[in-house]
Amino acid sequence: VAACAAMAAGAWLALHGKDISEILENMVEAAKKYDPATSKLIKNAITYSKTNPSEKELRHYLEKLEGRLGNQAIAATACVLAYEHKSFTRAMYLASNFYGDSDSVACMVGAILGAHLGIENLYSDKLRKNWIEHLEDKNKLLKLATGFYTQRKKSLQQ
């Protein structure tokens, strides 16, 4: 439940235009309400990312977390977001390229960072555009993403 609360808090705040540091702080606090150990794991992962490890060192850290359990996956998600939150492509590369449950971590990183950056930023470079062009049910997903983006813009204007 703690990992779910952290993910929900992160996605909600990202969708409403909050900065990454605020998103991560709230993810830690949301987890703490249900399980202090999960909260601590997330906080430690964020702290580690801020030491500016090399990508190889980061991958090794993520492999130690494994990401197979909810608390590990949300900590790995926070770790990647703290390390890279400006480039969606790079964050997805980092989240999906370690031994462990990297597909789950990449999914969570993509959800939070996608909501944070907005669809206009996700569709701007050729690599990401190529990713979107080859998605199964692309039109349904773009319609859903555009709806979230429209709602986000409205909430930011209020």
N, C-alpha and C positions, 0 to 999 in steps of 0.2 A: 504494500500500500504506500509506503514511503517513497519508493521510486516512481510510482504512478503520480503521486501528489507533486513531486519535483518536476516531472515531465509536464504535467498539466499547467503548473505555475509558469514554467519556462515558455511553453507554447503560447499561453495567454498573454504574457507580458511582451513576448516578441511580436505577436500579432498587433499589440497596441503601441508599438513603436518605442519600447523601452531600450536602453542601451544594454550591452552584453554584461557589464559588471553588475547592473541592477538585476538583470535576469538571473545570473548565477547566484547572487546573494539570496534572492528569493527562492531559488531551487533548494539551496541549503536549508533555509528556514522552513520551507514546506515539508521537506523530508524529516526535519527535526521533530515536528509535531507527532509523527508516527513512529519513528525509529531513530534515536540519536546516533546509532552506529552507522546507519546509511548516510545520515547528514555529515558525519565525520569523514566518511569515505569520499563523499563528493567534495567536501572542503579540502581534504588532502590532495585530491586530484587537481583541483584548481590551483592550489599552492604550488604543486609540482610544475604545472604548465608555466607558471610565472617565473620559474627559474631559468627560462629560455633554453631548454634542452635541445639538442640536435634532433632532427626528425628520426634518426635511428634510435636515439635514447627515448624519445617519446613513444615510438613503436614498441620498444622493449617494456616500457612502463604499462602501456595498454595491454600487452600480452600477459603481464603479471595480473592485471585486473581480470582478464579473460572476457568479461562481458556476458557470461552465460547465465548469470542470475540477475534479477532486476536491479539490485543495489550495485552490482559491478557494471552493468550496462549504463546506468544513469551516471555513475562516476566517470566512466570512460567518455560518455557524451559531454559532460561538463569539462573534462580534461581537454578534449579537442576544441570545444568552443572557446575556452580560455586561451588556448594556444593560437587558434586561427579563426577569426570571425569576420574578416573583411573579404576574403576570397572564398566564395562558395565552392569553386572547383577544387581549390587546395584543401579546404576542410573536408570535403567528401573523399578526396584521395587519402587523407590521413585517417579518416574514420573507417574506411573500407579496406585498408591494407595492413592488417595485423592479424596474427594467429589468434583466433578466438571467435566470438560471436560478432564479428565486424559488420555483418549485414544489418543486425539490429541496431548497433551503435550508429551506423551510417544513416539508417532510417530516422533515428531520433535527432541526430545532428542536422540532417536535411530538413526535417520538419521545423525545428526551432530557427535555424539559420535562414531557411526559406521565408518563414514568416517575418523574421527580423529584417531581412534585406528587401523583401517585396518582389513581386513578380517582374517588375520592370528591370530590376538588377539581375534577376536570374536568367532572363532571356536575352541579355545583352551581348555576351561573347559567343564566339563560334562553337567552342567546345560544349558549353551548356546548351546552346541552341541545338547542336547535334544530339545531345542526350535527350532533349525534349522531343525532337522530330522522330525518334525511334521508340518512343514509349508506346506500350500497348494501351489502348483506350485513351490516347493522347487528348482527343477533343473533350471527352468527359472530364479528364483531370484538369485541363486548362480552364474549362468552364468553372469548375469547383475552385481552383486557385484564384481565378479572376474575381469570383464572388467574395472570397476571403479578403483579397486585396482591396476590393471596393469597400467592404465593411471596415477594414483597417483605416483606409483614408478618411472615411466618415468619422470614425472614432477619434482620429487625430485632430480633426477640424473642430471637434466639440470642446 
